[in-house]
Amino acid sequence: MFSKRDLRKLLVPLIIEQFLAVLVGMVDVVMVAEVGEAAVSGVSLVDAINLLLIQLLAAMATGGAVVAGQLLGCRNEGRACHAANQLLLVTTVFSVMIMAISLLGNGLILRVLFGKIEADVMSNARLYFYITALSFPFLAIYNSCAALYRVMGNSRVSMETSLVMNGLNIGGNAIGVYVLRVGVAGVAVPTLISRMIAAGIMLFIIRSEKNPVHVDRQLRLGYEPDMIRQILRIGIPSGMENGMFQLGKIMVQSLVSTMGTAAIAGFAVAGNLASLEYLPGMALGMGLLTVASQCVGAKEFGQVKAYVKTFLKLNYCILAVIVVVLDLFCIPIIGIYNLSPEAASIARGLIVFHGFAMILWPPAFLLPHALRAASDVTFTMIIAVSSMWVFRIGLAYLLVKVFRFPVIGVWIAMSIDWIFRAIVFLWRLASGKWQKHGSDEQLVKKEKTES
């Protein structure tokens, strides 16, 4: 259903966009490092929370993207546009609720999750959390519109908007940190402003009726309970999976926070650099969701398996290059972050270990996108959540608290989690059980009834 040209048109902008997102995250940490390790630690702790909330919003966008993609696959553009309206409505309302909770519970949330941390770390964390929470509704709008463009096979639009957003962010960071010297606020405020502008751009252009999938020009989104239920039927399990996964990372971060500032800073920088290794898989996952959802809508299940193999091979090829380059140059790169010798040593060890562990990542995290595209979201949620609690969290606490492993024990537990996921998801794909979910028959029947 997709030619090589179609795949290149979809995937290349996605990879570039993901690279930009990771680059901006790295630049944030590098710039805030000028303020000191307490600032780096505060930002890294809040980023763990922000990522949890962002993943919840992304899950809602995934639900809308799968529904719209399946409808496009069965040539039902009218209902796909209805799905776009309801997706924007759901994500906007949900993001405003999350923002309100984050603003009202700022200090309480940080204290509950991370306990007693150093006063200067807590001060930086509270300020960064407060400002970035204001950006959640704008990020939700941007993500929803970007997901709809990806469903149409057009990821260039979101890439170009991302260029604008991230350019503003980096420029604002430089002014805030180096010129105005306002510390953590210098990287938080540009994040808010850039997301506001990106949301405005995407909302303006997604209204064009030239798009196969678009929202109402006057933003008369309406309220369709059936459509919303179908979006939530996919979005809620995906959100629970993503949310629990990020909650697990926060609990692990809380574990690391008990090891001292050097361990927190070293772990934060290693995680920041390791995100480069996730980059191709994250981009390919978005592409696979688009491709597989349309194949499922057209009942082309054999093509889904074929595309999974293609995407896995591509992931490994790109990953090999990134891991080799990062391992070779990790010492000078880590030097940019201004860490203490102890924190730098921790970061180096973690990066080398992570590079070897990444061989497990593609089947554990790329492959499930194909299952979600077939609405097989409950199975992926159960496996992901179970594996996280048993291995990523339970084993991590066992290694660190009982067997007194250093911070690398956290990533050893993470690797065991990846092994389990990879085995189960490969079995699920081979079994063919995911095919019984098929395309969204209820929406198709609804369209036939209306016509």
FIKE-83953 format. One record per residue (C-alpha): residue in one letter; residue number from 1; x, y, z negated. Coordinates in nm, 3 decimals. Layout:
[marza A, NUM, [X, Y, Z]];
...
This chain:
[marza M, 1, [0.000, 0.000, 0.000]];
[marza F, 2, [0.301, 0.230, -0.049]];
[marza S, 3, [0.579, 0.268, 0.206]];
[marza K, 4, [0.941, 0.328, 0.107]];
[marza R, 5, [0.891, 0.691, 0.204]];
[marza D, 6, [0.586, 0.714, -0.023]];
[marza L, 7, [0.785, 0.569, -0.313]];
[marza R, 8, [1.076, 0.808, -0.258]];
[marza K, 9, [0.835, 1.100, -0.243]];
[marza L, 10, [0.684, 0.988, -0.573]];
[marza L, 11, [0.992, 0.873, -0.765]];
[marza V, 12, [1.268, 1.122, -0.682]];
[marza P, 13, [1.082, 1.426, -0.824]];
[marza L, 14, [0.982, 1.217, -1.128]];
[marza I, 15, [1.344, 1.128, -1.203]];
[marza I, 16, [1.452, 1.490, -1.158]];
[marza E, 17, [1.170, 1.608, -1.386]];
[marza Q, 18, [1.263, 1.358, -1.656]];
[marza F, 19, [1.627, 1.459, -1.630]];
[marza L, 20, [1.530, 1.822, -1.678]];
[marza A, 21, [1.322, 1.737, -1.984]];
[marza V, 22, [1.610, 1.542, -2.141]];
[marza L, 23, [1.860, 1.813, -2.045]];
[marza V, 24, [1.655, 2.079, -2.219]];
[marza G, 25, [1.634, 1.863, -2.530]];
[marza M, 26, [2.012, 1.827, -2.529]];
[marza V, 27, [2.062, 2.200, -2.474]];
[marza D, 28, [1.830, 2.274, -2.767]];
[marza V, 29, [2.043, 2.058, -2.998]];
[marza V, 30, [2.372, 2.197, -2.864]];
[marza M, 31, [2.257, 2.557, -2.909]];
[marza V, 32, [2.106, 2.509, -3.251]];
[marza A, 33, [2.430, 2.336, -3.356]];
[marza E, 34, [2.580, 2.685, -3.355]];
[marza V, 35, [2.370, 2.753, -3.666]];
[marza G, 36, [2.506, 2.446, -3.850]];
[marza E, 37, [2.436, 2.079, -3.925]];
[marza A, 38, [2.139, 2.169, -4.146]];
[marza A, 39, [1.969, 2.326, -3.844]];
[marza V, 40, [2.048, 2.024, -3.624]];
[marza S, 41, [1.908, 1.792, -3.891]];
[marza G, 42, [1.592, 2.002, -3.940]];
[marza V, 43, [1.520, 2.018, -3.567]];
[marza S, 44, [1.582, 1.643, -3.521]];
[marza L, 45, [1.341, 1.554, -3.802]];
[marza V, 46, [1.064, 1.772, -3.656]];
[marza D, 47, [1.131, 1.647, -3.304]];
[marza A, 48, [1.050, 1.297, -3.429]];
[marza I, 49, [0.708, 1.424, -3.545]];
[marza N, 50, [0.654, 1.631, -3.232]];
[marza L, 51, [0.732, 1.331, -3.015]];
[marza L, 52, [0.470, 1.130, -3.201]];
[marza L, 53, [0.205, 1.396, -3.136]];
[marza I, 54, [0.316, 1.446, -2.776]];
[marza Q, 55, [0.290, 1.071, -2.714]];
[marza L, 56, [-0.068, 1.076, -2.841]];
[marza L, 57, [-0.149, 1.350, -2.591]];
[marza A, 58, [0.037, 1.164, -2.315]];
[marza A, 59, [-0.172, 0.854, -2.387]];
[marza M, 60, [-0.491, 1.047, -2.318]];
[marza A, 61, [-0.338, 1.164, -1.988]];
[marza T, 62, [-0.250, 0.801, -1.914]];
[marza G, 63, [-0.612, 0.698, -1.967]];
[marza G, 64, [-0.733, 0.960, -1.722]];
[marza A, 65, [-0.459, 0.875, -1.473]];
[marza V, 66, [-0.544, 0.504, -1.473]];
[marza V, 67, [-0.916, 0.569, -1.426]];
[marza A, 68, [-0.853, 0.821, -1.146]];
[marza G, 69, [-0.593, 0.594, -0.984]];
[marza Q, 70, [-0.823, 0.292, -0.982]];
[marza L, 71, [-1.102, 0.502, -0.832]];
[marza L, 72, [-0.868, 0.631, -0.561]];
[marza G, 73, [-0.762, 0.271, -0.493]];
[marza C, 74, [-1.124, 0.179, -0.418]];
[marza R, 75, [-1.171, 0.499, -0.211]];
[marza N, 76, [-1.392, 0.680, -0.462]];
[marza E, 77, [-1.257, 1.037, -0.462]];
[marza G, 78, [-1.577, 1.196, -0.591]];
[marza R, 79, [-1.571, 1.002, -0.916]];
[marza A, 80, [-1.194, 1.053, -0.940]];
[marza C, 81, [-1.258, 1.430, -0.954]];
[marza H, 82, [-1.513, 1.374, -1.229]];
[marza A, 83, [-1.244, 1.180, -1.416]];
[marza A, 84, [-1.011, 1.478, -1.375]];
[marza N, 85, [-1.266, 1.716, -1.532]];
[marza Q, 86, [-1.326, 1.487, -1.827]];
[marza L, 87, [-0.954, 1.424, -1.877]];
[marza L, 88, [-0.888, 1.797, -1.908]];
[marza L, 89, [-1.178, 1.834, -2.151]];
[marza V, 90, [-1.066, 1.545, -2.374]];
[marza T, 91, [-0.699, 1.642, -2.389]];
[marza T, 92, [-0.770, 2.009, -2.460]];
[marza V, 93, [-1.007, 1.934, -2.750]];
[marza F, 94, [-0.775, 1.667, -2.891]];
[marza S, 95, [-0.465, 1.888, -2.871]];
[marza V, 96, [-0.635, 2.178, -3.049]];
[marza M, 97, [-0.726, 1.940, -3.333]];
[marza I, 98, [-0.367, 1.816, -3.356]];
[marza M, 99, [-0.236, 2.173, -3.357]];
[marza A, 100, [-0.470, 2.273, -3.640]];
[marza I, 101, [-0.364, 1.975, -3.854]];
[marza S, 102, [0.005, 2.046, -3.789]];
[marza L, 103, [-0.027, 2.413, -3.881]];
[marza L, 104, [-0.232, 2.359, -4.195]];
[marza G, 105, [-0.030, 2.061, -4.318]];
[marza N, 106, [0.316, 2.185, -4.217]];
[marza G, 107, [0.506, 2.144, -4.544]];
[marza L, 108, [0.297, 1.854, -4.674]];
[marza I, 109, [0.355, 1.645, -4.361]];
[marza L, 110, [0.731, 1.697, -4.379]];
[marza R, 111, [0.748, 1.612, -4.751]];
[marza V, 112, [0.537, 1.297, -4.713]];
[marza L, 113, [0.737, 1.167, -4.417]];
[marza F, 114, [1.090, 1.260, -4.520]];
[marza G, 115, [1.071, 1.294, -4.898]];
[marza K, 116, [1.327, 1.506, -5.079]];
[marza I, 117, [1.571, 1.643, -4.826]];
[marza E, 118, [1.817, 1.928, -4.868]];
[marza A, 119, [1.653, 2.271, -4.906]];
[marza D, 120, [1.820, 2.429, -4.602]];
[marza V, 121, [1.722, 2.131, -4.383]];
[marza M, 122, [1.359, 2.159, -4.502]];
[marza S, 123, [1.353, 2.536, -4.439]];
[marza N, 124, [1.470, 2.493, -4.079]];
[marza A, 125, [1.232, 2.203, -4.024]];
[marza R, 126, [0.925, 2.395, -4.146]];
[marza L, 127, [0.993, 2.696, -3.924]];
[marza Y, 128, [1.059, 2.482, -3.614]];
[marza F, 129, [0.748, 2.269, -3.676]];
[marza Y, 130, [0.521, 2.571, -3.721]];
[marza I, 131, [0.622, 2.740, -3.397]];
[marza T, 132, [0.630, 2.430, -3.178]];
[marza A, 133, [0.287, 2.316, -3.305]];
[marza L, 134, [0.134, 2.622, -3.138]];
[marza S, 135, [0.243, 2.482, -2.800]];
[marza F, 136, [0.052, 2.151, -2.820]];
[marza P, 137, [-0.264, 2.263, -2.631]];
[marza F, 138, [-0.053, 2.410, -2.349]];
[marza L, 139, [0.157, 2.095, -2.327]];
[marza A, 140, [-0.160, 1.884, -2.315]];
[marza I, 141, [-0.295, 2.085, -2.021]];
[marza Y, 142, [0.037, 2.061, -1.838]];
[marza N, 143, [0.065, 1.684, -1.894]];
[marza S, 144, [-0.294, 1.620, -1.783]];
[marza C, 145, [-0.254, 1.816, -1.462]];
[marza A, 146, [0.085, 1.656, -1.392]];
[marza A, 147, [-0.067, 1.308, -1.443]];
[marza L, 148, [-0.340, 1.388, -1.191]];
[marza Y, 149, [-0.086, 1.502, -0.932]];
[marza R, 150, [0.113, 1.183, -0.986]];
[marza V, 151, [-0.204, 0.980, -0.925]];
[marza M, 152, [-0.228, 1.151, -0.588]];
[marza G, 153, [0.132, 1.046, -0.514]];
[marza N, 154, [0.251, 1.406, -0.544]];
[marza S, 155, [0.506, 1.443, -0.823]];
[marza R, 156, [0.685, 1.733, -0.651]];
[marza V, 157, [0.439, 1.987, -0.794]];
[marza S, 158, [0.504, 1.892, -1.156]];
[marza M, 159, [0.879, 1.881, -1.086]];
[marza E, 160, [0.882, 2.235, -0.948]];
[marza T, 161, [0.672, 2.358, -1.240]];
[marza S, 162, [0.909, 2.178, -1.476]];
[marza L, 163, [1.200, 2.364, -1.316]];
[marza V, 164, [1.031, 2.693, -1.402]];
[marza M, 165, [0.937, 2.580, -1.753]];
[marza N, 166, [1.280, 2.442, -1.840]];
[marza G, 167, [1.463, 2.735, -1.682]];
[marza L, 168, [1.265, 2.974, -1.903]];
[marza N, 169, [1.329, 2.751, -2.202]];
[marza I, 170, [1.706, 2.737, -2.158]];
[marza G, 171, [1.731, 3.110, -2.085]];
[marza G, 172, [1.518, 3.189, -2.388]];
[marza N, 173, [1.731, 2.958, -2.605]];
[marza A, 174, [2.047, 3.140, -2.502]];
[marza I, 175, [1.895, 3.478, -2.588]];
[marza G, 176, [1.748, 3.360, -2.917]];
[marza V, 177, [2.058, 3.181, -3.045]];
[marza Y, 178, [2.350, 3.376, -2.901]];
[marza V, 179, [2.208, 3.728, -2.856]];
[marza L, 180, [1.937, 3.772, -3.117]];
[marza R, 181, [2.092, 3.513, -3.352]];
[marza V, 182, [1.761, 3.407, -3.504]];
[marza G, 183, [1.865, 3.044, -3.553]];
[marza V, 184, [1.601, 2.772, -3.522]];
[marza A, 185, [1.336, 3.025, -3.413]];
[marza G, 186, [1.561, 3.102, -3.117]];
[marza V, 187, [1.493, 2.758, -2.967]];
[marza A, 188, [1.133, 2.719, -3.089]];
[marza V, 189, [0.981, 3.039, -2.947]];
[marza P, 190, [1.112, 2.983, -2.591]];
[marza T, 191, [0.963, 2.631, -2.603]];
[marza L, 192, [0.622, 2.782, -2.684]];
[marza I, 193, [0.641, 3.051, -2.414]];
[marza S, 194, [0.765, 2.816, -2.141]];
[marza R, 195, [0.487, 2.564, -2.211]];
[marza M, 196, [0.225, 2.839, -2.198]];
[marza I, 197, [0.346, 2.950, -1.855]];
[marza A, 198, [0.373, 2.592, -1.721]];
[marza A, 199, [0.018, 2.513, -1.835]];
[marza G, 200, [-0.113, 2.825, -1.662]];
[marza I, 201, [0.058, 2.734, -1.334]];
[marza M, 202, [-0.066, 2.374, -1.332]];
[marza L, 203, [-0.420, 2.467, -1.431]];
[marza F, 204, [-0.436, 2.723, -1.150]];
[marza I, 205, [-0.322, 2.487, -0.873]];
[marza I, 206, [-0.511, 2.171, -0.984]];
[marza R, 207, [-0.833, 2.364, -0.909]];
[marza S, 208, [-0.762, 2.361, -0.535]];
[marza E, 209, [-1.022, 2.160, -0.342]];
[marza K, 210, [-0.750, 2.064, -0.094]];
[marza N, 211, [-0.634, 1.807, -0.351]];
[marza P, 212, [-0.802, 1.463, -0.326]];
[marza V, 213, [-0.832, 1.483, -0.705]];
[marza H, 214, [-0.906, 1.825, -0.854]];
[marza V, 215, [-1.092, 1.993, -1.139]];
[marza D, 216, [-1.381, 2.234, -1.096]];
[marza R, 217, [-1.266, 2.576, -0.968]];
[marza Q, 218, [-1.463, 2.760, -1.238]];
[marza L, 219, [-1.352, 2.505, -1.499]];
[marza R, 220, [-1.710, 2.388, -1.548]];
[marza L, 221, [-1.590, 2.056, -1.678]];
[marza G, 222, [-1.927, 1.928, -1.794]];
[marza Y, 223, [-1.973, 1.640, -2.033]];
[marza E, 224, [-2.000, 1.282, -1.903]];
[marza P, 225, [-2.002, 1.034, -2.193]];
[marza D, 226, [-1.960, 0.729, -1.965]];
[marza M, 227, [-1.651, 0.872, -1.799]];
[marza I, 228, [-1.504, 0.986, -2.130]];
[marza R, 229, [-1.559, 0.638, -2.274]];
[marza Q, 230, [-1.370, 0.483, -1.984]];
[marza I, 231, [-1.080, 0.726, -2.030]];
[marza L, 232, [-1.073, 0.663, -2.404]];
[marza R, 233, [-1.101, 0.287, -2.351]];
[marza I, 234, [-0.755, 0.304, -2.199]];
[marza G, 235, [-0.627, 0.615, -2.375]];
[marza I, 236, [-0.702, 0.512, -2.734]];
[marza P, 237, [-0.515, 0.178, -2.730]];
[marza S, 238, [-0.229, 0.345, -2.543]];
[marza G, 239, [-0.237, 0.629, -2.795]];
[marza M, 240, [-0.235, 0.387, -3.086]];
[marza E, 241, [0.056, 0.202, -2.929]];
[marza N, 242, [0.253, 0.520, -2.861]];
[marza G, 243, [0.154, 0.672, -3.193]];
[marza M, 244, [0.253, 0.369, -3.397]];
[marza F, 245, [0.577, 0.342, -3.201]];
[marza Q, 246, [0.668, 0.701, -3.278]];
[marza L, 247, [0.551, 0.661, -3.638]];
[marza G, 248, [0.792, 0.370, -3.661]];
[marza K, 249, [1.069, 0.593, -3.532]];
[marza I, 250, [0.979, 0.854, -3.793]];
[marza M, 251, [0.994, 0.593, -4.068]];
[marza V, 252, [1.333, 0.485, -3.938]];
[marza Q, 253, [1.434, 0.853, -3.929]];
[marza S, 254, [1.320, 0.878, -4.290]];
[marza L, 255, [1.543, 0.581, -4.370]];
[marza V, 256, [1.837, 0.752, -4.200]];
[marza S, 257, [1.765, 1.076, -4.390]];
[marza T, 258, [1.858, 0.896, -4.714]];
[marza M, 259, [2.212, 0.837, -4.584]];
[marza G, 260, [2.326, 1.200, -4.600]];
[marza T, 261, [2.360, 1.495, -4.363]];
[marza A, 262, [2.648, 1.339, -4.162]];
[marza A, 263, [2.441, 1.028, -4.088]];
[marza I, 264, [2.136, 1.238, -3.994]];
[marza A, 265, [2.338, 1.462, -3.760]];
[marza G, 266, [2.532, 1.172, -3.604]];
[marza F, 267, [2.214, 0.972, -3.551]];
[marza A, 268, [2.038, 1.278, -3.404]];
[marza V, 269, [2.315, 1.349, -3.152]];
[marza A, 270, [2.344, 0.980, -3.056]];
[marza G, 271, [1.968, 0.966, -3.004]];
[marza N, 272, [1.983, 1.285, -2.802]];
[marza L, 273, [2.250, 1.143, -2.568]];
[marza A, 274, [2.090, 0.798, -2.557]];
[marza S, 275, [1.775, 0.960, -2.418]];
[marza L, 276, [1.967, 0.994, -2.090]];
[marza E, 277, [1.965, 0.615, -2.066]];
[marza Y, 278, [1.587, 0.603, -2.104]];
[marza L, 279, [1.545, 0.864, -1.831]];
[marza P, 280, [1.518, 0.640, -1.521]];
[marza G, 281, [1.285, 0.396, -1.693]];
[marza M, 282, [1.052, 0.671, -1.815]];
[marza A, 283, [1.029, 0.820, -1.466]];
[marza L, 284, [0.986, 0.482, -1.299]];
[marza G, 285, [0.719, 0.392, -1.556]];
[marza M, 286, [0.510, 0.693, -1.452]];
[marza G, 287, [0.556, 0.595, -1.089]];
[marza L, 288, [0.467, 0.231, -1.154]];
[marza L, 289, [0.149, 0.337, -1.334]];
[marza T, 290, [0.045, 0.536, -1.027]];
[marza V, 291, [0.129, 0.261, -0.778]];
[marza A, 292, [-0.011, -0.028, -0.982]];
[marza S, 293, [-0.339, 0.147, -1.071]];
[marza Q, 294, [-0.419, 0.203, -0.704]];
[marza C, 295, [-0.321, -0.156, -0.619]];
[marza V, 296, [-0.550, -0.280, -0.897]];
[marza G, 297, [-0.834, -0.063, -0.769]];
[marza A, 298, [-0.787, -0.222, -0.426]];
[marza K, 299, [-0.766, -0.573, -0.584]];
[marza E, 300, [-0.410, -0.618, -0.451]];
[marza F, 301, [-0.271, -0.799, -0.757]];
[marza G, 302, [0.010, -0.965, -0.561]];
[marza Q, 303, [0.141, -0.623, -0.468]];
[marza V, 304, [0.147, -0.525, -0.835]];
[marza K, 305, [0.392, -0.808, -0.911]];
[marza A, 306, [0.603, -0.720, -0.608]];
[marza Y, 307, [0.627, -0.355, -0.714]];
[marza V, 308, [0.718, -0.455, -1.071]];
[marza K, 309, [1.020, -0.649, -0.939]];
[marza T, 310, [1.121, -0.357, -0.716]];
[marza F, 311, [1.095, -0.105, -0.998]];
[marza L, 312, [1.290, -0.326, -1.241]];
[marza K, 313, [1.576, -0.366, -0.994]];
[marza L, 314, [1.585, 0.008, -0.931]];
[marza N, 315, [1.583, 0.076, -1.306]];
[marza Y, 316, [1.884, -0.149, -1.364]];
[marza C, 317, [2.081, 0.008, -1.078]];
[marza I, 318, [2.035, 0.364, -1.204]];
[marza L, 319, [2.082, 0.258, -1.566]];
[marza A, 320, [2.417, 0.094, -1.496]];
[marza V, 321, [2.558, 0.421, -1.360]];
[marza I, 322, [2.433, 0.629, -1.655]];
[marza V, 323, [2.561, 0.386, -1.920]];
[marza V, 324, [2.909, 0.365, -1.767]];
[marza V, 325, [2.944, 0.743, -1.733]];
[marza L, 326, [2.813, 0.807, -2.085]];
[marza D, 327, [3.042, 0.550, -2.245]];
[marza L, 328, [3.346, 0.683, -2.059]];
[marza F, 329, [3.286, 1.047, -2.149]];
[marza C, 330, [3.106, 1.019, -2.484]];
[marza I, 331, [3.398, 1.162, -2.687]];
[marza P, 332, [3.423, 1.498, -2.504]];
[marza I, 333, [3.044, 1.519, -2.476]];
[marza I, 334, [2.996, 1.465, -2.850]];
[marza G, 335, [3.259, 1.733, -2.909]];
[marza I, 336, [3.020, 1.989, -2.762]];
[marza Y, 337, [2.786, 1.942, -3.058]];
[marza N, 338, [3.026, 2.083, -3.317]];
[marza L, 339, [2.985, 1.786, -3.553]];
[marza S, 340, [3.202, 1.705, -3.852]];
[marza P, 341, [3.456, 1.422, -3.794]];
[marza E, 342, [3.239, 1.179, -3.992]];
[marza A, 343, [2.920, 1.261, -3.798]];
[marza A, 344, [3.108, 1.248, -3.465]];
[marza S, 345, [3.245, 0.902, -3.546]];
[marza I, 346, [2.895, 0.775, -3.628]];
[marza A, 347, [2.760, 0.917, -3.301]];
[marza R, 348, [3.035, 0.752, -3.093]];
[marza G, 349, [2.973, 0.407, -3.242]];
[marza L, 350, [2.600, 0.433, -3.188]];
[marza I, 351, [2.632, 0.542, -2.825]];
[marza V, 352, [2.857, 0.248, -2.730]];
[marza F, 353, [2.625, 0.000, -2.901]];
[marza H, 354, [2.319, 0.152, -2.739]];
[marza G, 355, [2.469, 0.120, -2.391]];
[marza F, 356, [2.501, -0.257, -2.428]];
[marza A, 357, [2.152, -0.290, -2.579]];
[marza M, 358, [1.988, -0.110, -2.285]];
[marza I, 359, [1.996, -0.428, -2.075]];
[marza L, 360, [1.686, -0.528, -2.275]];
[marza W, 361, [1.492, -0.204, -2.225]];
[marza P, 362, [1.342, -0.226, -1.871]];
[marza P, 363, [1.131, -0.543, -1.916]];
[marza A, 364, [1.035, -0.430, -2.267]];
[marza F, 365, [0.913, -0.081, -2.171]];
[marza L, 366, [0.887, -0.044, -1.791]];
[marza L, 367, [0.689, -0.361, -1.723]];
[marza P, 368, [0.397, -0.278, -1.961]];
[marza H, 369, [0.303, 0.018, -1.740]];
[marza A, 370, [0.180, -0.232, -1.480]];
[marza L, 371, [-0.032, -0.406, -1.744]];
[marza R, 372, [-0.182, -0.074, -1.856]];
[marza A, 373, [-0.261, 0.011, -1.494]];
[marza A, 374, [-0.477, -0.303, -1.490]];
[marza S, 375, [-0.655, -0.186, -1.809]];
[marza D, 376, [-0.477, -0.461, -2.007]];
[marza V, 377, [-0.410, -0.209, -2.282]];
[marza T, 378, [-0.527, -0.401, -2.588]];
[marza F, 379, [-0.272, -0.679, -2.538]];
[marza T, 380, [0.018, -0.438, -2.488]];
[marza M, 381, [-0.091, -0.245, -2.797]];
[marza I, 382, [-0.107, -0.554, -3.021]];
[marza I, 383, [0.235, -0.682, -2.911]];
[marza A, 384, [0.403, -0.341, -2.932]];
[marza V, 385, [0.263, -0.253, -3.275]];
[marza S, 386, [0.333, -0.599, -3.422]];
[marza S, 387, [0.690, -0.602, -3.292]];
[marza M, 388, [0.753, -0.253, -3.424]];
[marza W, 389, [0.638, -0.328, -3.780]];
[marza V, 390, [0.816, -0.662, -3.804]];
[marza F, 391, [1.143, -0.580, -3.631]];
[marza R, 392, [1.201, -0.208, -3.576]];
[marza I, 393, [1.084, -0.108, -3.926]];
[marza G, 394, [1.087, -0.420, -4.142]];
[marza L, 395, [1.421, -0.552, -4.023]];
[marza A, 396, [1.578, -0.204, -4.029]];
[marza Y, 397, [1.487, -0.154, -4.395]];
[marza L, 398, [1.608, -0.505, -4.475]];
[marza L, 399, [1.947, -0.451, -4.310]];
[marza V, 400, [2.004, -0.104, -4.458]];
[marza K, 401, [1.848, -0.132, -4.804]];
[marza V, 402, [1.918, -0.499, -4.888]];
[marza F, 403, [2.227, -0.590, -4.687]];
[marza R, 404, [2.374, -0.236, -4.705]];
[marza F, 405, [2.438, -0.197, -4.333]];
[marza P, 406, [2.550, 0.150, -4.218]];
[marza V, 407, [2.328, 0.350, -3.984]];
[marza I, 408, [2.399, 0.113, -3.691]];
[marza G, 409, [2.178, -0.142, -3.869]];
[marza V, 410, [1.882, 0.067, -3.755]];
[marza W, 411, [1.969, 0.011, -3.390]];
[marza I, 412, [2.045, -0.358, -3.443]];
[marza A, 413, [1.685, -0.397, -3.562]];
[marza M, 414, [1.570, -0.194, -3.262]];
[marza S, 415, [1.747, -0.436, -3.025]];
[marza I, 416, [1.567, -0.735, -3.178]];
[marza D, 417, [1.240, -0.548, -3.122]];
[marza W, 418, [1.330, -0.504, -2.755]];
[marza I, 419, [1.413, -0.875, -2.712]];
[marza F, 420, [1.072, -0.980, -2.845]];
[marza R, 421, [0.882, -0.731, -2.629]];
[marza A, 422, [1.071, -0.828, -2.313]];
[marza I, 423, [0.999, -1.199, -2.358]];
[marza V, 424, [0.627, -1.153, -2.427]];
[marza F, 425, [0.559, -0.900, -2.150]];
[marza L, 426, [0.744, -1.108, -1.887]];
[marza W, 427, [0.530, -1.405, -1.989]];
[marza R, 428, [0.212, -1.196, -1.966]];
[marza L, 429, [0.290, -1.079, -1.615]];
[marza A, 430, [0.373, -1.431, -1.498]];
[marza S, 431, [0.057, -1.577, -1.656]];
[marza G, 432, [-0.176, -1.359, -1.448]];
[marza K, 433, [-0.411, -1.310, -1.744]];
[marza W, 434, [-0.385, -0.932, -1.702]];
[marza Q, 435, [-0.570, -0.960, -1.369]];
[marza K, 436, [-0.904, -1.041, -1.533]];
[marza H, 437, [-0.937, -0.679, -1.644]];
[marza G, 438, [-0.930, -0.565, -1.282]];
[marza S, 439, [-1.041, -0.219, -1.177]];
[marza D, 440, [-1.294, -0.011, -1.363]];
[marza E, 441, [-1.608, -0.185, -1.243]];
[marza Q, 442, [-1.839, 0.026, -1.457]];
[marza L, 443, [-1.734, 0.344, -1.281]];
[marza V, 444, [-1.769, 0.184, -0.940]];
[marza K, 445, [-2.120, 0.060, -1.025]];
[marza K, 446, [-2.211, 0.406, -1.156]];
[marza E, 447, [-2.110, 0.564, -0.827]];
[marza K, 448, [-2.314, 0.313, -0.627]];
[marza T, 449, [-2.615, 0.382, -0.848]];
[marza E, 450, [-2.581, 0.759, -0.804]];
[marza S, 451, [-2.542, 0.730, -0.427]];
